[in-house]
Amino acid sequence: MNLVPQFGFLELILIGVIALIVVGPRDLPRLMRQAGRMVAKARSMAAEFTAAFDQMARETEMEELRKEIDALKHDNVVSKAKRELDDAVKPISEDLQKEAQALKSDQKTAVADKAEAKS
């Protein structure tokens, strides 16, 4: 579906003759310059609209790609294995930290007792 009217050579000649009769030969060049400026302005506005629409389409496409990449990063086999391993090691790590704190506490107590015994 094309919304732009199509003009052939004969239609353009007919419009030119009518414009020459209505406007006159003196004002016709000025009218043609104004018409050319209006057409140029309409084309530039159409180009800006097209560029803005293309930019929005690219941004939307980039956002979709980012979401896909994030999903692949989150749901791949390696990250699942890492999460499962971290979940399995977490209780052991917590127990080791508790034991280390208990040993430090016992060591401080032993040093304090030894210092009291010397005094």
Number of C-alpha atoms within 10 A of each C-alpha: 3 5 5 6 6 7 8 8 7 9 11 11 11 11 11 14 13 12 16 15 11 11 13 12 11 9 12 16 13 11 13 13 11 12 12 12 12 12 12 12 12 12 12 12 12 12 12 12 12 12 12 12 12 12 12 12 12 12 12 12 12 12 12 12 12 12 12 12 12 11 11 12 13 12 11 10 11 11 13 13 11 11 12 12 11 12 11 11 11 12 11 11 12 11 11 12 12 12 12 12 12 12 12 12 12 12 12 12 12 12 12 11 12 11 10 9 8 6 6
